[in-house]
């Protein structure tokens, strides 16, 4: 009988210890997810624009929405044929562009400003679901005028809008915040 009580007592102690450890583990996991002062890891952020008449969708993707001052912001732009037929995609250079607006809705940067491109048109068939992708970068500068070209922006809130020039495709804006490092 004493032996049975020892086994039962040991089981109770073991079960209690496991319960405490599991409770500590749950608190630890919760503190990682909710109690941390650092922001959660960023996921890619996507904005889209669609031209139903032509059957094309423009997607713009950024890896995060908060950047340190002077950290380049890479922007992935993709045009996809969303129609149920092959489209003869006609484009001149560049295939993609993006604009940046400040928090007062002033256009401060256009990727294509002050760049020179060959003057020709390319025609290529895009089957259903096929697309073109380009990666451009905003170096966190202004280029609205020649005198503002290369001037670093201030920390703050900015809005980036992707564009596909030939079909006037435009994404909804993605808000980014630039902070001091």
Buried (B, 14 or more C-beta within 10 A) or exposed (E): EEEEEEEEEEEEEEEEEEEEEEEEEEEEEEEEEEEEEEEEEEEEBBBBBBBEEBBBBBBBBBEBBEBEBEBEBEBBBBBBBBBEEEBEBEBEBBBBBBBBBBEEEEEBBBBBBEEEEEEEEEEEEBEEEBBBEBEBEBEBBBBBEEEEEEEEBEBEEBBBBBBBBBBEBBBEBBEBEBEEE
